[in-house]
Amino acid sequence: MKKIVAGVVCAFILFNIIIFSQKQTETVTSNKSGELIVVNKKLNLREGPGLAYPVTSSTNEGQALSKLEQQGEWILVANGESEGWIPSWHTSTDDQVHSTKIKVAIANVDGLNVRAQPTTSSAVLKQLSIGDELIVKKEDEQWSKVEDSTGTTGWVSNNFITITEKTSEEIEESPNLDAVEEQSHFTVRVASANVRNEPNLSSSVVGSAHQDDTFEVIEQKNNWIKIQLSDDEVGWIYRFYGMFDSSVAANSDRDTVTIIYGGTNLRESPSTSSAVVKRADLGETFEILSSEGEWYKVAINSTESAYVAQWVVSSNLRKQDSETDTDLPKIERKKGTLNGVTIVLDPGHGGNDQGTSGYRGSIEKDYTLITTQMLQSKLQNAGATVYLTRESDMYVDLRKRVSISHQYAADAFISIHYDATEDSTISGFTTYYYHDYQQELAQYVNDGLAKKVTLRDRGSQEGNYLVLRENYQNGILIELGYLSNPTEERVITTEFYREQATLGIYEGIIDYFDAKLE
């Protein structure tokens, strides 16, 4: 019996040796035929399978490498006598262009948190600027795992990113996944833009730049450009507000637009209700074929065209008027006045968007407009330059409202609304902000309201509204009471309430700007 068992064991061992030998032969054969071609101008070989590992050597475009092993997207290769790991998307097989698409996450908001785990209670590893791109490693329903160029991995909320696919060539050209080529000058292509003392939206404004202004570039950081604002002053400007001179020169024979919002819709006709032809990424550039009202007709490629709204792009079209804002005298402001202050007022809803409706039939869009017009009068009398996002019962796209705020470089953007909820007992007014740099204005205005109206004060709160989230200016959104509360509806639809509410908002704005003079 022992001899039989011993024989079975020997046979089993011999069988496995044969199988192992076959596998080794197959591996060797595979490696001999696994020749890869480098498709990058220069490609680094690393000690391990990831961008965090040190570079051991480099190779050039067209170089043939032998494949030894693969782990996920990374391949161990032999380059002469040296070995190293390279990303698969920078290679091709049999001298053909590598066609694999890599998923890339594009940040749609500034200050987007990258967290250690897919939960808002997890530690923040870093923050992203608008337009920053990271490679997607894994997608869940609400979160995506991403990796940056340093090899740092973390999780970002899917609510604040656009996921797109790019080829290796597109990733190589990306300003966020690789170093940006140094440029000497930057030309502004929007009507007006703030220049800040740090490369983020929370820092203070040190000056402004206007369309066609050109500045010397000192430094680049993510999507911010450090410019020489004057002989003795420097500042940071958002890079999608303009173009580098080299880009302008290269495109001097054609007019172009640059997308300033990730996921922008390109449509079949010049209307927000028409079909979407393509979704464009932040920073994409298209040639302008014609201009129709507030829309550009642009070329997608040599055979296709589409329409894009002017309020979601910057263009290299030069202003026709010789006079610019810099030609106008600067106004010295005194306390208690708003001389030199630019304010954009945003009456919520309008047109086919009626907003909420009250228990007694009040329509929100009607009351937001008349309230805003009352506030406009007070602000203008104090010396402010005031613009409205709508002046009649018309529909205005949310992004266009934000664009108007950017266009006029608003010192304050005030969006006026009335609230509603299914619970008819809830009452009170609320002032919302989204970014940290908007919080102070929200608090001042909320305090001003509290002194003038008798409604419950719900305080200033963070609110995830597009007109605040996408707004690079100092913006707030005010809910002036609940139309869904029958008792409160009777109060807030009166002219007396509107007078008191707008007076409170006005005084809050005055107090905020007065504090800036101290």
C-alpha positions in Angstrom: 0.0 0.0 0.0 2.9 2.4 0.9 4.5 1.7 -2.5 1.2 2.6 -4.2 0.9 5.9 -2.3 4.6 6.7 -3.0 4.1 6.1 -6.7 1.0 8.4 -6.8 3.0 11.2 -5.0 5.9 10.8 -7.4 3.5 10.9 -10.4 1.8 14.1 -9.0 5.2 15.8 -8.5 6.4 14.8 -12.0 3.1 16.1 -13.5 3.5 19.5 -11.8 7.1 19.8 -12.9 6.1 19.3 -16.5 3.2 21.8 -16.2 5.6 24.4 -14.5 8.2 23.8 -17.3 5.5 24.4 -20.0 4.4 27.6 -18.3 8.0 28.8 -18.0 8.5 28.0 -21.7 5.3 29.8 -22.6 6.4 32.9 -20.5 9.8 33.0 -22.2 8.2 32.6 -25.6 5.7 35.4 -24.8 8.5 37.6 -23.6 10.5 37.0 -26.8 7.5 38.0 -28.9 6.4 40.8 -26.5 8.2 43.7 -28.1 6.8 47.1 -27.3 7.4 50.4 -29.0 7.7 53.7 -27.1 5.2 56.3 -28.4 6.3 59.2 -26.1 9.1 61.6 -27.0 10.7 60.6 -23.8 9.7 57.9 -21.3 11.0 57.2 -17.8 11.6 53.7 -16.5 10.9 53.4 -12.8 11.9 51.0 -10.0 8.3 49.9 -9.4 4.8 49.8 -11.0 3.7 53.4 -10.3 4.5 57.1 -10.7 5.7 57.3 -7.0 8.7 55.0 -7.7 12.1 56.6 -8.5 13.2 56.9 -12.2 16.0 54.5 -13.0 16.6 55.4 -16.7 14.8 56.9 -19.7 14.2 56.0 -23.3 13.0 57.9 -26.4 10.2 57.6 -28.9 10.4 54.6 -31.2 12.6 52.6 -28.9 11.8 48.9 -28.9 11.5 47.3 -25.4 11.1 43.7 -24.3 8.1 43.0 -22.1 8.9 40.9 -19.0 5.9 41.2 -16.7 2.7 43.2 -16.3 0.8 44.5 -13.2 -2.4 46.3 -14.1 -1.5 49.3 -16.2 2.2 49.0 -15.6 4.7 46.8 -17.6 8.2 45.6 -16.5 10.5 45.9 -19.6 14.1 45.3 -20.6 16.0 48.1 -22.3 19.3 46.6 -23.1 20.9 45.6 -19.9 18.6 47.7 -17.7 15.1 46.9 -16.6 12.3 49.2 -15.4 8.5 49.7 -15.1 6.6 51.9 -17.6 2.9 52.8 -18.0 1.2 50.7 -20.7 -0.5 53.8 -22.2 2.8 55.1 -23.4 3.6 52.1 -25.6 2.2 50.3 -28.7 2.5 46.9 -30.1 3.9 46.1 -33.5 4.7 49.7 -34.1 1.0 50.7 -34.1 -0.3 53.7 -32.2 -1.6 52.6 -28.8 -5.4 53.1 -28.9 -6.3 52.3 -25.3 -8.3 55.1 -23.7 -7.4 56.1 -20.1 -10.1 57.5 -17.8 -9.3 60.9 -16.5 -11.2 62.9 -13.8 -11.4 66.6 -14.3 -12.2 68.8 -11.2 -15.3 71.0 -11.8 -14.9 73.2 -8.7 -12.0 74.9 -7.0 -10.8 73.5 -3.6 -12.1 70.0 -4.4 -11.0 67.7 -1.6 -9.1 64.5 -2.3 -9.8 62.2 0.6 -8.1 59.1 2.1 -11.3 57.1 2.0 -14.6 57.4 0.1 -16.4 59.4 2.8 -16.7 63.0 3.8 -15.5 62.2 7.3 -12.1 60.9 6.0 -8.9 62.9 6.1 -8.2 65.4 3.3 -5.0 64.5 1.4 -4.9 67.5 -0.9 -7.2 70.0 -2.7 -7.7 70.4 -6.5 -8.2 73.5 -8.5 -10.8 73.8 -11.3 -9.6 71.8 -14.3 -7.0 69.7 -12.5 -6.8 66.2 -14.0 -6.1 62.9 -12.4 -6.1 59.4 -13.6 -9.1 57.3 -12.5 -8.1 54.0 -10.9 -11.5 52.9 -9.7 -15.1 54.1 -10.0 -17.9 53.6 -7.4 -21.4 55.0 -7.4 -20.6 58.2 -5.5 -16.8 58.3 -5.4 -13.8 57.7 -7.7 -10.3 56.6 -6.7 -7.7 58.8 -8.5 -4.0 59.1 -8.8 -1.9 62.2 -9.4 1.5 62.5 -11.1 3.3 62.0 -7.7 1.7 58.7 -7.2 -0.7 59.9 -4.5 -4.0 58.1 -4.6 -7.2 59.2 -3.0 -11.0 59.6 -3.4 -13.0 62.4 -4.9 -16.8 62.9 -5.0 -18.4 62.2 -8.4 -20.6 65.2 -7.9 -17.7 67.6 -8.5 -15.8 65.9 -11.3 -16.2 65.1 -15.0 -14.9 61.7 -16.1 -13.6 61.5 -19.7 -11.4 59.2 -21.7 -8.1 60.3 -23.2 -5.5 58.7 -25.4 -1.9 58.6 -24.3 -1.1 61.5 -26.6 -3.9 63.6 -25.0 -2.7 62.7 -21.5 0.9 63.7 -22.5 -0.4 67.1 -23.7 -2.5 67.7 -20.6 -1.4 70.8 -18.6 -2.3 69.0 -15.4 -0.8 65.6 -15.8 2.5 66.8 -17.2 4.6 69.9 -16.9 3.3 73.0 -18.7 5.7 74.4 -21.3 7.1 77.6 -20.1 5.5 80.7 -21.6 6.7 84.3 -21.5 3.4 86.3 -21.8 -0.3 85.9 -21.1 -3.2 87.8 -22.8 -6.6 88.1 -21.1 -9.5 87.0 -23.3 -12.5 87.7 -21.0 -14.0 91.2 -20.4 -12.5 91.4 -16.9 -10.9 89.1 -14.3 -9.6 89.4 -10.8 -5.9 89.1 -10.0 -5.2 87.6 -6.6 -2.3 87.5 -4.2 -2.2 83.7 -4.0 -3.2 80.9 -6.6 -6.6 80.2 -5.1 -10.0 81.8 -4.9 -9.9 82.3 -1.2 -7.0 84.8 -1.4 -7.6 88.6 -1.6 -7.9 90.5 -4.9 -4.8 92.7 -5.6 -6.0 94.1 -9.0 -8.0 93.4 -12.1 -7.1 92.6 -15.7 -9.2 93.3 -18.8 -9.7 91.9 -22.3 -6.5 92.2 -24.5 -4.3 93.1 -21.5 -1.0 91.3 -21.9 1.3 90.4 -18.9 4.7 88.9 -18.3 4.4 85.3 -17.0 6.5 84.7 -13.8 5.3 81.3 -12.7 2.6 78.7 -13.4 0.9 76.5 -10.7 -1.9 74.1 -11.6 -4.5 76.3 -13.4 -3.1 79.6 -12.2 -0.6 82.0 -13.8 1.5 84.4 -11.8 1.8 87.6 -13.7 3.7 91.0 -13.5 0.7 93.2 -12.8 2.7 96.4 -12.6 6.3 97.5 -12.1 6.2 96.7 -8.4 3.2 94.3 -8.1 2.6 90.7 -9.0 -0.5 88.5 -8.8 -2.2 85.3 -9.8 -4.9 84.9 -12.6 -6.9 81.9 -13.6 -5.3 80.5 -16.7 -8.5 79.8 -18.7 -9.3 83.6 -18.6 -6.8 84.0 -21.4 -4.2 82.5 -23.7 -0.4 82.4 -23.8 1.1 84.6 -26.5 2.5 81.6 -28.3 -1.0 80.2 -28.6 -2.4 83.5 -29.8 0.4 83.8 -32.4 -0.2 80.2 -33.6 -3.9 81.0 -34.1 -3.6 84.6 -35.3 -5.2 83.7 -38.6 -8.4 82.3 -37.0 -10.8 83.2 -34.2 -11.1 80.6 -31.4 -13.0 80.0 -28.2 -11.7 78.2 -25.1 -14.1 76.2 -22.8 -14.0 77.6 -19.3 -16.4 75.0 -17.7 -15.8 71.2 -17.7 -18.6 69.3 -19.4 -19.9 72.2 -21.5 -22.6 71.2 -24.0 -22.0 71.9 -27.7 -25.5 71.9 -29.4 -27.1 71.4 -32.8 -28.6 74.8 -32.8 -28.2 78.1 -30.8 -30.6 77.2 -28.1 -30.3 75.6 -24.6 -33.2 73.3 -25.6 -31.5 71.8 -28.7 -29.8 68.4 -28.8 -26.3 68.0 -27.4 -23.7 67.1 -30.1 -20.7 66.9 -27.8 -19.6 67.6 -24.2 -16.4 69.6 -24.2 -13.7 69.5 -21.5 -12.3 72.5 -19.6 -9.6 74.1 -21.7 -10.6 72.7 -25.1 -10.3 75.1 -28.0 -12.5 75.4 -31.1 -12.4 77.5 -34.2 -15.3 80.1 -34.5 -17.2 79.7 -37.8 -19.8 82.5 -37.1 -21.5 84.4 -34.3 -25.3 84.2 -33.8 -26.6 86.4 -31.0 -25.2 85.0 -27.8 -23.9 81.8 -29.4 -20.8 80.9 -31.4 -20.9 78.3 -34.2 -17.7 76.3 -33.8 -15.9 73.6 -35.8 -15.7 70.3 -33.9 -13.6 68.8 -36.7 -13.2 69.2 -40.5 -16.8 68.0 -41.2 -18.8 68.7 -38.0 -19.9 71.9 -36.4 -22.0 72.8 -33.3 -23.1 75.8 -31.2 -21.7 76.9 -27.9 -23.0 79.7 -25.6 -20.8 82.7 -25.3 -21.1 82.7 -21.5 -19.3 79.4 -21.1 -16.2 80.3 -23.2 -13.5 82.8 -23.5 -12.5 83.9 -27.0 -9.5 85.5 -28.8 -11.8 88.0 -30.5 -10.5 91.5 -29.7 -12.8 94.3 -28.4 -14.0 96.7 -31.0 -14.2 99.7 -28.7 -11.0 101.6 -28.2 -12.0 102.7 -24.7 -11.3 100.2 -21.9 -11.9 100.2 -18.2 -8.3 101.2 -17.6 -9.0 104.5 -19.4 -11.6 105.4 -16.8 -10.6 107.4 -13.7 -10.4 105.4 -10.5 -13.0 106.4 -7.8 -12.0 106.8 -4.2 -14.7 105.4 -2.0 -15.8 106.8 1.4 -17.6 105.0 4.2 -21.3 104.8 3.8 -21.1 104.9 0.0 -20.6 102.3 -2.8 -18.7 104.5 -5.3 -16.6 102.3 -7.5 -18.3 99.1 -6.4 -19.7 96.8 -9.1 -22.7 94.6 -8.0 -24.5 92.0 -10.0 -28.1 91.3 -8.9 -29.6 88.0 -9.9 -33.5 87.8 -9.7 -34.0 84.0 -9.4 -35.9 82.0 -12.0 -37.8 83.6 -14.9 -39.6 82.7 -18.1 -40.6 79.1 -18.2 -38.8 78.6 -14.9 -41.3 80.0 -12.4 -39.5 78.8 -9.3 -41.7 77.7 -6.4 -45.3 78.7 -5.8 -46.9 79.7 -2.6 -49.8 78.3 -0.6 -51.9 81.2 -1.8 -50.7 81.0 -5.4 -47.7 83.4 -5.3 -45.2 82.7 -8.0 -41.5 83.1 -6.9 -40.1 84.5 -10.2 -42.5 87.5 -10.0 -41.4 88.4 -6.5 -37.7 87.9 -7.0 -37.7 90.4 -9.9 -39.6 93.2 -8.1 -37.5 92.7 -5.0 -34.3 92.9 -7.0 -35.4 96.1 -8.8 -36.1 97.7 -5.4 -32.7 96.7 -4.1 -31.1 97.9 -7.4 -32.5 101.4 -6.7 -31.0 101.6 -3.2 -27.6 100.4 -4.3 -27.4 102.8 -7.3 -28.3 105.7 -5.0 -25.3 104.8 -2.9 -23.0 105.1 -5.9 -22.7 101.4 -7.0 -22.7 100.2 -10.6 -25.4 97.6 -10.7 -26.1 95.0 -13.4 -29.1 92.6 -13.4 -28.9 89.1 -14.9 -32.5 89.6 -16.1 -34.7 92.7 -16.2 -38.0 91.1 -17.3 -39.8 87.7 -17.2 -37.3 85.8 -19.2 -35.4 82.5 -18.8 -31.6 82.9 -18.1 -29.4 79.9 -17.9 -27.6 79.5 -14.6 -24.2 79.4 -16.2 -25.0 82.6 -18.0 -25.8 84.3 -14.7 -22.4 83.2 -13.4 -20.8 84.5 -16.6 -22.4 87.9 -16.1 -20.8 88.0 -12.7 -17.4 87.2 -14.2 -17.9 89.5 -17.2 -18.3 92.6 -14.9 -15.8 91.3 -12.3 -18.5 91.8 -9.7 -17.4 92.9 -6.3 -20.6 91.3 -5.1 -23.1 88.9 -6.7 -26.4 88.7 -4.9 -29.0 86.1 -6.0 -32.5 86.8 -4.7 -35.0 83.9 -4.0 -38.0 82.9 -2.0 -38.1 79.5 -0.3 -40.5 76.6 -0.1 -40.8 73.1 1.4 -43.3 70.4 1.9 -43.6 71.2 5.6 -45.8 74.3 5.7 -44.7 75.1 9.3 -41.1 75.9 8.4 -40.3 79.6 8.2 -37.5 82.2 8.1 -34.9 83.7 5.9 -31.4 82.2 5.1 -28.3 83.6 3.4 -26.1 81.0 1.6 -22.5 80.9 0.5 -20.4 78.1 -1.0 -16.7 79.1 -1.0 -14.9 80.4 2.1 -14.3 83.7 0.4 -18.0 84.3 0.1 -18.8 83.6 3.8 -18.0 87.0 5.2 -20.3 88.8 2.8 -23.1 86.3 3.6 -22.7 87.0 7.3 -22.8 90.8 6.9 -25.9 90.7 4.7 -27.7 88.2 7.0 -27.0 90.4 10.0 -28.4 93.4 8.0 -31.6 91.4 7.2 -32.0 90.3 10.8 -32.1 94.0 12.0 -34.9 94.9 9.6 -37.3 91.9 9.2 -39.2 90.0 11.9 -39.0 86.6 10.3 -37.0 83.8 12.0 -33.3 84.2 11.3 -31.9 80.9 10.0 -28.4 82.3 9.7 -25.8 82.2 7.0 -25.2 78.7 5.8 -23.1 76.8 3.2 -25.3 76.0 0.2 -24.3 74.0 -2.9 -25.9 76.2 -5.6 -24.4 76.4 -9.1 -24.5 80.2 -9.1 -22.2 80.2 -6.0 -20.2 77.0 -6.6 -19.1 78.1 -10.1 -18.7 81.7 -9.2 -15.2 83.1 -8.9 -16.6 86.4 -7.6 -17.9 87.1 -4.1 -21.4 85.7 -4.4 -24.3 84.9 -2.0 -27.8 83.6 -2.4 -30.6 84.8 -0.2 -33.9 83.0 0.5 -36.2 85.7 1.8 -38.8 83.5 3.5 -41.1 80.5 2.8 -43.9 80.9 0.3 -45.0 77.4 1.4 -45.9 78.7 4.9 -49.4 80.4 4.5 -48.8 82.8 7.4 -45.3 83.8 6.2 -46.6 84.1 2.6 -49.0 86.8 3.6 -46.1 88.8 5.1 -43.3 88.4 2.5 -45.5 89.2 -0.5 -46.2 92.7 0.8 -44.5 95.8 -0.4 -43.7 96.7 3.2 -41.7 93.5 3.7 -39.8 94.0 0.4 -38.9 97.5 1.5 -37.6 96.3 4.8 -35.8 93.3 3.4 -34.0 95.3 0.7 -33.1 97.9 3.2 -31.5 95.2 5.4 -29.6 93.7 2.4 -28.4 97.2 1.4 -27.2 98.0 4.9 -25.4 94.6 5.1 -23.6 95.4 1.9 -22.6 98.9 3.0 -21.3 97.4 6.3 -19.3 94.8 4.4 -17.6 97.2 2.1 -17.0 99.8 4.9 -15.2 97.1 6.8 -12.8 96.7 3.9 -11.7 100.4 4.3 -10.6 99.9 7.9 
